[in-house]
Amino acid sequence: SAQHIFSAIMARAVVVLFAALLQATAGLRAPTSLRRVFSPLARMHNTMLTRRHVALQSSEVACGGRETGLFGLRGAGHVPRGLNDVLSAMFGGAGGGGAATEESKAALRDMPAPDTNAAPSWKDLAATAGASSEGGEQRRASARAAEAQSRATVRLFDAPDGHEPEVTLYRDSASWCPYCEKVWLMLEEKRIPYRTEFVPMSSYGRKPEAFLRIQPSGGIPVAEIRGRVISESNDILSELERLYPDRPMIPKENKEAVTPMLRLERKLFGAWFQFLVTGFGESSFMSAADETNEALAQFPGPYFLGKDVTLVDFMFAPFLERMAASMPYYKGIVFRNNPRWGRITEWFEAMETRPSFRGIQSDYYTHVHDLPPQVGGCQFSGNHQKYTDEIDGKHLSWRLPLSNDGGVEPVRQADRDQAKARKGAAAALIENHEKIVRFATRALGEPGARVSAPFSDPYRQPEDLATPAVDTALRLTTHFLLEESRDEYGGIDAKDAKDKVGQASLPGRPTAECLKYLRDRIGVPRDVSFAEARQLRAHLNVVIDALD
């Protein structure tokens, strides 16, 4: 009977778990093959999860961030929510480094103080970069910049100073939520003045009571439009289109194609989601992607309804963006720049010419690590390891010199000015150095309340003992970012860098841990642009390599 079969599976599971624990206590890693024992249960669990989610495709994902400063939060790990992911974590998956952290803290106490004068001061670095070492207006927060601004609390566009926007958008501060993204895109394209209120994501933060009074479920996005609260993204889009008819996003021509296109978007989303979280349904996903590629040929022009961007593009954009990141990383399937889906690639290139999308678009690294806490875990399958390592910055992808050709993730034409990107990354460090130093020292700090996106680590405490070393190391990083003496490929002299770092007499291991902690939590677009993130990660690695 089914009951007997289930009992047998559970009995076998207990035996295997016990054997795995014995191996763990002996310092051995449980064999990968053990995971297969659990695949029936894991698949049942994840299939149920998928059915539940697909049945609720119109509901919103609750995302956000507790902190709003630069490098305040970032998820940088594969979060074990689905059963397969729990097993992966138990049988050799990514884990914490408590013992290493304690050793690093001991090293900090035992070593002599670093030579903090071995790096230029923040004031001197600011003079070189043309930035302010005293802070000032928060980066990526302009009310009038052409590109969308990830940290802006108000966007005025062409409205006069002092104008009070009629729209307030409640969205996630980490810029992870796909449902928030489509509303954000609509506001930017229609140039409707709006305010933004940032709301924490349930997986790593507590939602404020003031927001829960507006939205008891905690889901986002929520919009307040002319005093009326609207809590579903599609309803928000509809109301924005009705109340602000200038720059219409539902065209009169080709209007009959809108509904079939939106059905296709849901079909593609459902196939992708099932494949991503269960490992099943590859053929359904490929077929839906083929159909989407063909739909882009229905009308002349790069967008879904022709030569102009429309509501349909806003609906497709968040998940096409996440597919481009997640398919190579988790499945080994190149989605963007795949000749099979050439029109989808052309659509991406057209969207990237738009200031709205350029300022909102994330990078692959951010997406592959922000998805698991939102969807309950992602399943690896296929020949993914090469792409997984590349996106995670292993080998050479986060090392100087950086190629403008990119790899599995293309480098946009607008992002190929590496000197400009280095200066922007340096300015990000200079203008927010006190917050960033404090954030980085949390690598050695006391853990706080546990959350389901643990690598976001919002409640971990800073370790003040590490501040002098980390501050010096980040001033050296900034110095290298501003270094103009480079080879023809944009690299710097590794021996010279090692000598400069050595002169500071920094405690190697603990300082490197803090820089890695920071590097792995740089989020796009929340903290810096994609081009700046590439440079910042690579130049942090210059100092990390010298310390190691």
Secondary structure, 3 states (H helix, E strand, C coil): CHHHHHHHHHHHHHHHHHHHHHHHHCCCCCCCCHHHHCHHHHHHHHHHHHHHHHHCCCCCCCCCCCCCCCCCCCCCCCCCCCHHHHHHHHCCCCCCCHHHHHHHHHHHHHCCCCCHHHCCCHHHHHHHHCCCCCCCCCCCCCCCCCCCCCCCCEECCCCCCCCCCCEEEEEECCCCCHHHHHHHHHHHHHCCCEEEEEECCCCCCCCCHHHHHHCCCCCCCEEEECCEEECCHHHHHHHHHHHCCCCCCCCCCCHHHHHHHHHHHHHHHHHHHHHHHHCCCHHHHHHHHHHHHHHCCCCCCCECCECCCCHHHHHHHHHHHHHHHHHHHHHCCCCCCCHHHHHHHHHHHHHCCCHHHHHHCCCHHHHHHHHHHHHCCCCCCCCCHHHHHHHCCCCCCCCCCCCCCCCCCCCCHHHCCHHHHHHHHHHHHHHCHHHHHHHHHHHHCCCCCCCCCCCCCCCCCCCHHHHHHHHHHHHHHHHHHCCCCCCCCCCCCHHHHHHHHHHCCCCHHHHHHHHHHHHCCCCCCCCCCHHHHHHHHHHHHHHHHHHC
